[in-house]
Amino acid sequence: MTDEGNILRMRLQGNVLVFIASARGETDQNFEASVSRIKNAIEHGNLTEIKVERAIAEVEDLIMPIIRGLPASKRLEIDGTEFVKVTHLLSGNHAAAIPIESVESLCNDLANYASGSPVAWRKHVPATQVALSLVVLREVMHHGGFKTVSLSRQAA
């Protein structure tokens, strides 16, 4: 069950994934997790299907205990340049809530590109630069039950 006033903010800062859970009338809860090993594996060399699948599995293992320990949240907000790069690859108004279907579609493009389709990724940002952020965003939305994501109001 979600609470209307609860917000989960997520930021990727270098090699650290940060979650900030805000509940009305309570002190924010902060959780941090290192993604350095996943990031190094996915960003070096060619992006392959095996690298993407491994990244998905490792991100799931990393975030699942954190998500279970967080208070239920109504909204997911992101900030930081790593996630903003992903939002700019999604069509539509970046100030509005981005539906999970748009994130899923971009993930499918990434997976097709990693599987060898050269036309699957025709973006201005190399796939390796956004792969980790995209996988993290997709997995948090999927496993956290978030239908939309938006840029944090607290972002710069």
ChimeraX attribute file (.defattr): number of C-alpha atoms within 10 A of each C-alpha:
attribute: neighborCount
match mode: 1-to-1
recipient: residues
	/A:1	7
	/A:2	12
	/A:3	13
	/A:4	12
	/A:5	13
	/A:6	19
	/A:7	22
	/A:8	25
	/A:9	24
	/A:10	25
	/A:11	23
	/A:12	23
	/A:13	15
	/A:14	13
	/A:15	14
	/A:16	15
	/A:17	19
	/A:18	17
	/A:19	23
	/A:20	17
	/A:21	21
	/A:22	20
	/A:23	19
	/A:24	11
	/A:25	8
	/A:26	9
	/A:27	9
	/A:28	14
	/A:29	13
	/A:30	14
	/A:31	16
	/A:32	14
	/A:33	14
	/A:34	15
	/A:35	20
	/A:36	13
	/A:37	11
	/A:38	18
	/A:39	19
	/A:40	12
	/A:41	15
	/A:42	23
	/A:43	16
	/A:44	10
	/A:45	9
	/A:46	11
	/A:47	21
	/A:48	18
	/A:49	16
	/A:50	13
	/A:51	18
	/A:52	23
	/A:53	14
	/A:54	15
	/A:55	22
	/A:56	19
	/A:57	13
	/A:58	15
	/A:59	19
	/A:60	16
	/A:61	11
	/A:62	16
	/A:63	19
	/A:64	14
	/A:65	10
	/A:66	13
	/A:67	16
	/A:68	11
	/A:69	10
	/A:70	17
	/A:71	17
	/A:72	21
	/A:73	21
	/A:74	19
	/A:75	20
	/A:76	24
	/A:77	20
	/A:78	24
	/A:79	19
	/A:80	16
	/A:81	15
	/A:82	19
	/A:83	21
	/A:84	17
	/A:85	15
	/A:86	19
	/A:87	22
	/A:88	14
	/A:89	16
	/A:90	15
	/A:91	10
	/A:92	12
	/A:93	10
	/A:94	14
	/A:95	11
	/A:96	11
	/A:97	16
	/A:98	19
	/A:99	15
	/A:100	18
	/A:101	12
	/A:102	17
	/A:103	22
	/A:104	18
	/A:105	12
	/A:106	21
	/A:107	18
	/A:108	14
	/A:109	18
	/A:110	24
	/A:111	23
	/A:112	17
	/A:113	19
	/A:114	22
	/A:115	15
	/A:116	12
	/A:117	12
	/A:118	10
	/A:119	10
	/A:120	16
	/A:121	18
	/A:122	11
	/A:123	10
	/A:124	8
	/A:125	13
	/A:126	11
	/A:127	21
	/A:128	19
	/A:129	16
	/A:130	19
	/A:131	23
	/A:132	26
	/A:133	21
	/A:134	23
	/A:135	23
	/A:136	23
	/A:137	24
	/A:138	22
	/A:139	20
	/A:140	19
	/A:141	19
	/A:142	13
	/A:143	13
	/A:144	19
	/A:145	16
	/A:146	17
	/A:147	15
	/A:148	18
	/A:149	22
	/A:150	19
	/A:151	21
	/A:152	18
	/A:153	11
	/A:154	9
	/A:155	12
	/A:156	6
